[in-house]
Amino acid sequence: MTTYFIIPGLGNSGPDHWQTYFEKSGDNFIRINQKEWDAASNQYWIETIESALHSYHLDHVVLIGHSLGCVAIANWAKAYKKKIKGALLVAPSDIEAPKYNFDTPGFDGVPLDKINFKTILVASTNDEWVTLERAEFFAKNWGSEFINVGASGHINASSGFGEWPEGLEILKKLG
């Protein structure tokens, strides 16, 4: 059975966020909780991902990232070079954009190395935290399948993405 690890972005994902609905959809969905949600440390976040996965068979692991969580997954992939079943990367934050001014030590840039496992990147045409062009650029560099969901904001609860059954359908492509 596949185990799905949910990796939220800054501030975590609240009760109305699609990641929370995913988490409640089955016992094989596990949220990776970070010690600090509002001042994210890249090193701590990727170590927390690594620690969460250590007792699981990696061929049965899928990561589900949102926003800064996507960048954390790319950094984890670069640092640990492990092969998992796949990752769903939804609305990755462009931490290099001038507007992005959050306290995120160690998240110095978006890694552009090819990710050595299957990934699907889902983006919106009007996301305030990443342009469609940058999202496509990340997908190309990471080797991700790219899905444009149209004008959907940051693909979070405030842009109407609660239960998001379409997201669960996309997730099925990863197993």
CYANA upper distance limits for C-alpha pairs under 8 A (distance plus 0.5 A):
  1 MET  CA     28 ASN  CA      8.41
  1 MET  CA     60 HIS  CA      7.03
  2 THR  CA     28 ASN  CA      7.47
  2 THR  CA     60 HIS  CA      5.04
  2 THR  CA     61 VAL  CA      6.25
  2 THR  CA     62 VAL  CA      7.52
  2 THR  CA    175 GLY  CA      7.52
  3 THR  CA     28 ASN  CA      5.35
  3 THR  CA     29 PHE  CA      6.60
  3 THR  CA     30 ILE  CA      8.04
  3 THR  CA     60 HIS  CA      6.56
  3 THR  CA     61 VAL  CA      5.54
  3 THR  CA     62 VAL  CA      6.78
  4 TYR  CA     28 ASN  CA      6.53
  4 TYR  CA     29 PHE  CA      5.18
  4 TYR  CA     30 ILE  CA      6.64
  4 TYR  CA     61 VAL  CA      6.49
  4 TYR  CA     62 VAL  CA      5.34
  4 TYR  CA     63 LEU  CA      6.25
  4 TYR  CA     64 ILE  CA      7.36
  5 PHE  CA     29 PHE  CA      6.43
  5 PHE  CA     30 ILE  CA      5.38
  5 PHE  CA     31 ARG  CA      6.15
  5 PHE  CA     32 ILE  CA      6.94
  5 PHE  CA     61 VAL  CA      7.86
  5 PHE  CA     62 VAL  CA      6.75
  5 PHE  CA     63 LEU  CA      5.30
  5 PHE  CA     64 ILE  CA      6.45
  6 ILE  CA     19 GLN  CA      7.28
  6 ILE  CA     23 GLU  CA      7.78
  6 ILE  CA     29 PHE  CA      7.57
  6 ILE  CA     30 ILE  CA      6.44
  6 ILE  CA     31 ARG  CA      4.97
  6 ILE  CA     32 ILE  CA      6.41
  6 ILE  CA     63 LEU  CA      6.55
  6 ILE  CA     64 ILE  CA      5.23
  6 ILE  CA     65 GLY  CA      6.62
  7 ILE  CA     31 ARG  CA      6.84
  7 ILE  CA     32 ILE  CA      6.19
  7 ILE  CA     33 ASN  CA      8.23
  7 ILE  CA     63 LEU  CA      7.56
  7 ILE  CA     64 ILE  CA      6.32
  7 ILE  CA     65 GLY  CA      5.17
  7 ILE  CA     66 HIS  CA      7.11
  7 ILE  CA     69 GLY  CA      5.67
  7 ILE  CA     70 CYS  CA      8.17
  8 PRO  CA     12 ASN  CA      5.68
  8 PRO  CA     13 SER  CA      6.24
  8 PRO  CA     19 GLN  CA      7.89
  8 PRO  CA     31 ARG  CA      8.49
  8 PRO  CA     32 ILE  CA      8.42
  8 PRO  CA     65 GLY  CA      6.33
  8 PRO  CA     66 HIS  CA      5.73
  8 PRO  CA     67 SER  CA      7.56
  8 PRO  CA     68 LEU  CA      7.74
  8 PRO  CA     69 GLY  CA      5.58
  9 GLY  CA     13 SER  CA      7.69
  9 GLY  CA     37 TRP  CA      8.21
  9 GLY  CA     65 GLY  CA      7.95
  9 GLY  CA     66 HIS  CA      6.06
  9 GLY  CA     67 SER  CA      5.47
  9 GLY  CA     68 LEU  CA      4.86
  9 GLY  CA     69 GLY  CA      4.97
  9 GLY  CA     70 CYS  CA      8.18
 10 LEU  CA     37 TRP  CA      5.90
 10 LEU  CA     38 ASP  CA      6.05
 10 LEU  CA     39 ALA  CA      8.12
 10 LEU  CA     40 ALA  CA      7.42
 10 LEU  CA     67 SER  CA      8.07
 10 LEU  CA     68 LEU  CA      6.74
 10 LEU  CA     69 GLY  CA      8.20
 11 GLY  CA     37 TRP  CA      5.29
 11 GLY  CA     38 ASP  CA      5.69
 12 ASN  CA     37 TRP  CA      6.45
 13 SER  CA     17 HIS  CA      6.19
 13 SER  CA     19 GLN  CA      7.01
 13 SER  CA     20 THR  CA      7.12
 14 GLY  CA     20 THR  CA      7.33
 14 GLY  CA    157 ALA  CA      8.48
 15 PRO  CA     20 THR  CA      6.38
 15 PRO  CA     21 TYR  CA      8.33
 16 ASP  CA     20 THR  CA      7.30
 16 ASP  CA     21 TYR  CA      7.92
 16 ASP  CA    157 ALA  CA      6.17
 16 ASP  CA    161 PHE  CA      8.49
 16 ASP  CA    162 GLY  CA      5.84
 16 ASP  CA    163 GLU  CA      8.39
 17 HIS  CA     21 TYR  CA      7.20
 17 HIS  CA    156 ASN  CA      6.34
 17 HIS  CA    157 ALA  CA      5.04
 17 HIS  CA    161 PHE  CA      6.86
 17 HIS  CA    162 GLY  CA      5.41
 17 HIS  CA    163 GLU  CA      7.93
 18 TRP  CA     22 PHE  CA      6.61
 18 TRP  CA    156 ASN  CA      7.28
 18 TRP  CA    157 ALA  CA      7.31
 18 TRP  CA    161 PHE  CA      6.20
 18 TRP  CA    162 GLY  CA      4.92
 18 TRP  CA    163 GLU  CA      5.63
 18 TRP  CA    164 TRP  CA      6.40
 19 GLN  CA     23 GLU  CA      6.61
 20 THR  CA     24 LYS  CA      6.80
 21 TYR  CA     25 SER  CA      6.72
 21 TYR  CA    162 GLY  CA      7.38
 21 TYR  CA    163 GLU  CA      5.92
 22 PHE  CA     26 GLY  CA      8.10
 22 PHE  CA     29 PHE  CA      7.44
 22 PHE  CA    163 GLU  CA      7.93
 22 PHE  CA    168 LEU  CA      8.04
 23 GLU  CA     27 ASP  CA      8.37
 23 GLU  CA     29 PHE  CA      5.39
 23 GLU  CA     30 ILE  CA      6.62
 23 GLU  CA     31 ARG  CA      7.21
 24 LYS  CA     29 PHE  CA      7.78
 25 SER  CA     29 PHE  CA      7.71
 32 ILE  CA     48 THR  CA      7.91
 32 ILE  CA     49 ILE  CA      7.32
 32 ILE  CA     52 ALA  CA      7.45
 33 ASN  CA     48 THR  CA      8.47
 34 GLN  CA     45 TRP  CA      7.01
 34 GLN  CA     48 THR  CA      7.46
 36 GLU  CA     40 ALA  CA      6.47
 36 GLU  CA     41 SER  CA      8.36
 38 ASP  CA    103 ASP  CA      8.10
 39 ALA  CA    102 PHE  CA      7.95
 39 ALA  CA    103 ASP  CA      5.57
 39 ALA  CA    104 THR  CA      5.99
 39 ALA  CA    105 PRO  CA      8.08
 40 ALA  CA     44 TYR  CA      8.38
 40 ALA  CA     45 TRP  CA      7.60
 40 ALA  CA    103 ASP  CA      7.29
 40 ALA  CA    104 THR  CA      5.21
 40 ALA  CA    105 PRO  CA      7.05
 41 SER  CA     45 TRP  CA      6.54
 41 SER  CA    104 THR  CA      6.11
 41 SER  CA    105 PRO  CA      5.44
 41 SER  CA    106 GLY  CA      6.42
 41 SER  CA    107 PHE  CA      7.64
 42 ASN  CA     46 ILE  CA      6.64
 42 ASN  CA     72 ALA  CA      7.17
 42 ASN  CA     75 ASN  CA      8.33
 42 ASN  CA    104 THR  CA      7.56
 42 ASN  CA    105 PRO  CA      6.82
 42 ASN  CA    106 GLY  CA      5.36
 42 ASN  CA    107 PHE  CA      5.83
 43 GLN  CA     47 GLU  CA      6.60
 43 GLN  CA    106 GLY  CA      7.09
 44 TYR  CA     48 THR  CA      6.53
 45 TRP  CA     49 ILE  CA      6.87
 45 TRP  CA     72 ALA  CA      7.18
 46 ILE  CA     50 GLU  CA      6.69
 46 ILE  CA     72 ALA  CA      6.62
 46 ILE  CA     73 ILE  CA      7.81
 46 ILE  CA     75 ASN  CA      7.42
 46 ILE  CA     76 TRP  CA      5.61
 47 GLU  CA     51 SER  CA      6.52
 47 GLU  CA     76 TRP  CA      8.38
 48 THR  CA     52 ALA  CA      6.60
 49 ILE  CA     53 LEU  CA      6.89
 49 ILE  CA     76 TRP  CA      7.90
 50 GLU  CA     54 HIS  CA      6.74
 50 GLU  CA     76 TRP  CA      8.03
 53 LEU  CA     58 LEU  CA      7.98
 53 LEU  CA     61 VAL  CA      8.44
 56 TYR  CA     60 HIS  CA      8.11
 56 TYR  CA     61 VAL  CA      7.84
 57 HIS  CA     61 VAL  CA      7.47
 58 LEU  CA     83 LYS  CA      7.30
 58 LEU  CA     84 ILE  CA      5.28
 58 LEU  CA     85 LYS  CA      7.23
 59 ASP  CA     83 LYS  CA      7.92
 59 ASP  CA     84 ILE  CA      5.67
 59 ASP  CA     85 LYS  CA      5.50
 60 HIS  CA     84 ILE  CA      7.47
 60 HIS  CA     85 LYS  CA      6.23
 61 VAL  CA     84 ILE  CA      6.13
 61 VAL  CA     85 LYS  CA      5.86
 61 VAL  CA     86 GLY  CA      7.43
 62 VAL  CA     84 ILE  CA      7.22
 62 VAL  CA     85 LYS  CA      6.05
 62 VAL  CA     86 GLY  CA      5.32
 62 VAL  CA     87 ALA  CA      5.69
 62 VAL  CA     88 LEU  CA      8.07
 62 VAL  CA    174 LEU  CA      7.85
 63 LEU  CA     73 ILE  CA      8.20
 63 LEU  CA     86 GLY  CA      7.01
 63 LEU  CA     87 ALA  CA      4.97
 63 LEU  CA     88 LEU  CA      6.75
 64 ILE  CA     70 CYS  CA      8.44
 64 ILE  CA     87 ALA  CA      6.17
 64 ILE  CA     88 LEU  CA      5.27
 64 ILE  CA     89 LEU  CA      6.70
 64 ILE  CA     90 VAL  CA      8.28
 65 GLY  CA     69 GLY  CA      5.21
 65 GLY  CA     70 CYS  CA      5.16
 65 GLY  CA     73 ILE  CA      7.53
 65 GLY  CA     87 ALA  CA      7.95
 65 GLY  CA     88 LEU  CA      6.63
 65 GLY  CA     89 LEU  CA      5.44
 65 GLY  CA     90 VAL  CA      6.54
 66 HIS  CA     70 CYS  CA      5.97
 66 HIS  CA     89 LEU  CA      6.62
 66 HIS  CA     90 VAL  CA      5.31
 66 HIS  CA     91 ALA  CA      6.38
 66 HIS  CA     92 PRO  CA      6.69
 67 SER  CA     71 VAL  CA      7.81
 67 SER  CA     90 VAL  CA      7.04
 67 SER  CA     91 ALA  CA      5.67
 67 SER  CA     92 PRO  CA      4.67
 67 SER  CA     93 SER  CA      5.19
 67 SER  CA    154 HIS  CA      8.49
 68 LEU  CA     72 ALA  CA      6.78
 68 LEU  CA     92 PRO  CA      6.57
 68 LEU  CA     93 SER  CA      5.87
 68 LEU  CA     95 ILE  CA      8.46
 69 GLY  CA     73 ILE  CA      6.72
 69 GLY  CA     92 PRO  CA      7.90
 70 CYS  CA     74 ALA  CA      6.84
 70 CYS  CA     89 LEU  CA      5.81
 70 CYS  CA     90 VAL  CA      7.45
 70 CYS  CA     91 ALA  CA      8.23
 70 CYS  CA     92 PRO  CA      5.72
 70 CYS  CA     93 SER  CA      8.02
 71 VAL  CA     75 ASN  CA      6.62
 71 VAL  CA     92 PRO  CA      6.99
 71 VAL  CA     93 SER  CA      7.70
 71 VAL  CA    110 VAL  CA      6.84
 71 VAL  CA    111 PRO  CA      7.97
 72 ALA  CA     76 TRP  CA      6.50
 73 ILE  CA     77 ALA  CA      6.58
 74 ALA  CA     78 LYS  CA      6.70
 74 ALA  CA    110 VAL  CA      8.45
 74 ALA  CA    111 PRO  CA      6.90
 74 ALA  CA    115 ILE  CA      7.45
 74 ALA  CA    142 TRP  CA      8.50
 75 ASN  CA     79 ALA  CA      6.55
 75 ASN  CA    111 PRO  CA      6.91
 76 TRP  CA     80 TYR  CA      6.34
 76 TRP  CA     81 LYS  CA      8.17
 77 ALA  CA     81 LYS  CA      5.65
 77 ALA  CA     82 LYS  CA      6.96
 77 ALA  CA    115 ILE  CA      6.74
 77 ALA  CA    116 ASN  CA      8.01
 78 LYS  CA    111 PRO  CA      8.20
 78 LYS  CA    113 ASP  CA      7.41
 78 LYS  CA    115 ILE  CA      7.75
 81 LYS  CA    116 ASN  CA      7.85
 82 LYS  CA    116 ASN  CA      8.15
 83 LYS  CA    116 ASN  CA      6.71
 83 LYS  CA    117 PHE  CA      6.12
 84 ILE  CA    117 PHE  CA      6.55
 85 LYS  CA    117 PHE  CA      7.04
 85 LYS  CA    118 LYS  CA      7.26
 85 LYS  CA    174 LEU  CA      7.52
 85 LYS  CA    175 GLY  CA      8.12
 86 GLY  CA    117 PHE  CA      6.02
 86 GLY  CA    118 LYS  CA      5.09
 86 GLY  CA    119 THR  CA      5.95
 86 GLY  CA    174 LEU  CA      6.36
 87 ALA  CA    117 PHE  CA      8.22
 87 ALA  CA    118 LYS  CA      7.00
 87 ALA  CA    119 THR  CA      5.25
 87 ALA  CA    120 ILE  CA      7.00
 87 ALA  CA    174 LEU  CA      7.78
 88 LEU  CA    119 THR  CA      6.31
 88 LEU  CA    120 ILE  CA      5.54
 88 LEU  CA    121 LEU  CA      6.67
 88 LEU  CA    122 VAL  CA      8.18
 88 LEU  CA    171 LEU  CA      7.14
 88 LEU  CA    174 LEU  CA      8.37
 89 LEU  CA    119 THR  CA      7.57
 89 LEU  CA    120 ILE  CA      6.48
 89 LEU  CA    121 LEU  CA      5.12
 89 LEU  CA    122 VAL  CA      6.70
 90 VAL  CA    121 LEU  CA      6.27
 90 VAL  CA    122 VAL  CA      5.22
 90 VAL  CA    123 ALA  CA      6.77
 90 VAL  CA    155 ILE  CA      7.84
 91 ALA  CA    121 LEU  CA      8.06
 91 ALA  CA    122 VAL  CA      6.57
 91 ALA  CA    123 ALA  CA      5.54
 91 ALA  CA    124 SER  CA      7.59
 91 ALA  CA    127 ASP  CA      7.99
 91 ALA  CA    129 TRP  CA      8.42
 91 ALA  CA    130 VAL  CA      7.71
 91 ALA  CA    135 ALA  CA      8.21
 91 ALA  CA    154 HIS  CA      6.47
 91 ALA  CA    155 ILE  CA      6.88
 92 PRO  CA    123 ALA  CA      8.21
 92 PRO  CA    129 TRP  CA      8.26
 92 PRO  CA    130 VAL  CA      7.32
 92 PRO  CA    135 ALA  CA      7.56
 93 SER  CA    129 TRP  CA      5.73
 93 SER  CA    130 VAL  CA      6.03
 94 ASP  CA    100 TYR  CA      7.77
 94 ASP  CA    110 VAL  CA      7.59
 94 ASP  CA    129 TRP  CA      6.49
 94 ASP  CA    130 VAL  CA      5.55
 94 ASP  CA    134 ARG  CA      7.92
 95 ILE  CA    100 TYR  CA      6.06
 95 ILE  CA    101 ASN  CA      8.47
 95 ILE  CA    107 PHE  CA      8.02
 95 ILE  CA    108 ASP  CA      8.16
 95 ILE  CA    109 GLY  CA      6.80
 95 ILE  CA    110 VAL  CA      7.16
 96 GLU  CA    100 TYR  CA      7.31
 96 GLU  CA    108 ASP  CA      8.32
 96 GLU  CA    109 GLY  CA      6.40
 96 GLU  CA    110 VAL  CA      7.60
 97 ALA  CA    129 TRP  CA      8.40
 97 ALA  CA    130 VAL  CA      8.31
 99 LYS  CA    129 TRP  CA      8.31
100 TYR  CA    129 TRP  CA      7.83
112 LEU  CA    138 PHE  CA      7.17
112 LEU  CA    141 ASN  CA      5.93
112 LEU  CA    142 TRP  CA      6.75
113 ASP  CA    141 ASN  CA      6.78
113 ASP  CA    142 TRP  CA      6.47
114 LYS  CA    141 ASN  CA      6.11
114 LYS  CA    142 TRP  CA      4.61
114 LYS  CA    143 GLY  CA      6.20
115 ILE  CA    119 THR  CA      8.21
115 ILE  CA    142 TRP  CA      5.57
115 ILE  CA    143 GLY  CA      6.95
118 LYS  CA    143 GLY  CA      8.31
118 LYS  CA    144 SER  CA      7.35
118 LYS  CA    174 LEU  CA      7.84
119 THR  CA    142 TRP  CA      8.39
119 THR  CA    143 GLY  CA      7.67
119 THR  CA    144 SER  CA      5.23
119 THR  CA    145 GLU  CA      6.83
119 THR  CA    174 LEU  CA      8.29
120 ILE  CA    139 ALA  CA      8.40
120 ILE  CA    144 SER  CA      5.52
120 ILE  CA    145 GLU  CA      5.12
120 ILE  CA    146 PHE  CA      6.50
120 ILE  CA    147 ILE  CA      7.86
121 LEU  CA    135 ALA  CA      8.33
121 LEU  CA    139 ALA  CA      6.65
121 LEU  CA    144 SER  CA      6.42
121 LEU  CA    145 GLU  CA      6.55
121 LEU  CA    146 PHE  CA      5.52
121 LEU  CA    147 ILE  CA      6.66
122 VAL  CA    146 PHE  CA      6.62
122 VAL  CA    147 ILE  CA      5.26
122 VAL  CA    148 ASN  CA      6.48
122 VAL  CA    149 VAL  CA      7.42
123 ALA  CA    127 ASP  CA      8.18
123 ALA  CA    132 LEU  CA      7.15
123 ALA  CA    135 ALA  CA      6.95
123 ALA  CA    146 PHE  CA      8.23
123 ALA  CA    147 ILE  CA      6.81
123 ALA  CA    148 ASN  CA      5.60
123 ALA  CA    149 VAL  CA      6.64
123 ALA  CA    150 GLY  CA      8.29
123 ALA  CA    155 ILE  CA      8.28
124 SER  CA    131 THR  CA      8.48
124 SER  CA    132 LEU  CA      6.87
124 SER  CA    148 ASN  CA      6.19
124 SER  CA    149 VAL  CA      5.85
124 SER  CA    150 GLY  CA      5.64
124 SER  CA    151 ALA  CA      6.03
124 SER  CA    152 SER  CA      5.77
124 SER  CA    153 GLY  CA      6.59
124 SER  CA    154 HIS  CA      7.45
124 SER  CA    155 ILE  CA      7.72
125 THR  CA    131 THR  CA      7.46
125 THR  CA    132 LEU  CA      5.83
125 THR  CA    148 ASN  CA      7.69
125 THR  CA    149 VAL  CA      7.99
125 THR  CA    150 GLY  CA      5.73
125 THR  CA    151 ALA  CA      5.44
125 THR  CA    152 SER  CA      7.44
125 THR  CA    153 GLY  CA      7.90
126 ASN  CA    131 THR  CA      7.53
126 ASN  CA    132 LEU  CA      7.94
126 ASN  CA    150 GLY  CA      8.21
126 ASN  CA    151 ALA  CA      5.81
126 ASN  CA    152 SER  CA      6.99
126 ASN  CA    153 GLY  CA      5.67
126 ASN  CA    154 HIS  CA      8.09
127 ASP  CA    131 THR  CA      6.77
127 ASP  CA    132 LEU  CA      8.11
127 ASP  CA    151 ALA  CA      8.28
127 ASP  CA    152 SER  CA      7.54
127 ASP  CA    153 GLY  CA      4.84
127 ASP  CA    154 HIS  CA      5.17
127 ASP  CA    155 ILE  CA      8.22
128 GLU  CA    153 GLY  CA      7.28
128 GLU  CA    154 HIS  CA      7.04
129 TRP  CA    154 HIS  CA      7.47
130 VAL  CA    134 ARG  CA      6.81
130 VAL  CA    135 ALA  CA      6.87
131 THR  CA    135 ALA  CA      6.74
132 LEU  CA    136 GLU  CA      6.65
133 GLU  CA    137 PHE  CA      6.64
134 ARG  CA    138 PHE  CA      6.66
135 ALA  CA    139 ALA  CA      6.68
136 GLU  CA    140 LYS  CA      6.59
136 GLU  CA    146 PHE  CA      7.33
137 PHE  CA    141 ASN  CA      6.77
138 PHE  CA    142 TRP  CA      6.43
139 ALA  CA    143 GLY  CA      6.29
139 ALA  CA    144 SER  CA      5.16
139 ALA  CA    145 GLU  CA      7.24
139 ALA  CA    146 PHE  CA      6.62
140 LYS  CA    144 SER  CA      6.76
152 SER  CA    159 SER  CA      6.93
153 GLY  CA    159 SER  CA      6.10
154 HIS  CA    159 SER  CA      7.09
155 ILE  CA    159 SER  CA      6.50
155 ILE  CA    160 GLY  CA      7.98
155 ILE  CA    161 PHE  CA      6.38
156 ASN  CA    160 GLY  CA      7.05
156 ASN  CA    161 PHE  CA      5.51
156 ASN  CA    162 GLY  CA      7.76
157 ALA  CA    161 PHE  CA      5.20
157 ALA  CA    162 GLY  CA      5.93
164 TRP  CA    168 LEU  CA      7.42
165 PRO  CA    169 GLU  CA      6.88
166 GLU  CA    170 ILE  CA      6.77
167 GLY  CA    171 LEU  CA      6.62
168 LEU  CA    172 LYS  CA      6.90
169 GLU  CA    173 LYS  CA      7.77
170 ILE  CA    174 LEU  CA      8.28
171 LEU  CA    175 GLY  CA      7.62
